[in-house]
Amino acid sequence: MSGGLGSSPYVRKRLKSRYETGLGVSRLNSQEMRIVLVAEPQLAVVQGLVMDRIQAIGRGSVVFKERCCRLSYGMICRELYDEARHIGEEVMHDPRDRQKWAVNQIDWFVVQGETISTDGITKPYKMKIRPGEESRPWRTHVVMSTVSREHLPRSMKHDGAKTLCAVESVLNEVEMKVKNRHWYNRGERYLRAEFDVKVILGAADLKFQLWSKGGKVCSKDHDAIEIKWDPPRETPDGDADNMAAMYKDQ
């Protein structure tokens, strides 16, 4: 036994009475069972994490290839408007591409109960930037939810999601394409940045990073998302700026 619960004398006593001297002894698969306590129960968990990290760095392998999360995590973005999918959602018309977009949508990276690889998760996104503002920092928000996967909210308009933190980035290293550059284009000229958002899985945390298509990290490091959460914030109003929003790649 190890960890905080494993160091509890009450828990140890109950397990011993159940499997060493109690009813469990009559079961064929527990007759030889013995409850053993490690020398340092509280320290054993930390030692295991350190050993796992050393193995990952030194040998390029980890003990657990897959993990299953108890909570769901996602990012706020815009989605191309779909009449059937986005009924009742807040919608804006973008004159630059002359399309409708549903705002404050949540793209769920990690879903409660789903098995995910320790290699992480990667999704492509786009962003529209005014010429001359390539080096302007911008933020995208990470959200979490405790509700079951069947009831995950699609957007921040619905209950069930809380803002955890913001990932700040500068996209001047990202590949950009000039849009509406021809004389016959009626919309405002802008730059379309294309990049990937990666979820990095640690032994006891999560981190979100923005990567250029060339494999360079463009976001600033944020505090790892651990089990102990910060107080939830109000729904961010950053999407009020038509330029400062992340678009989900279709």
Disulfide bonds with the S-S distance in Angstrom:
none
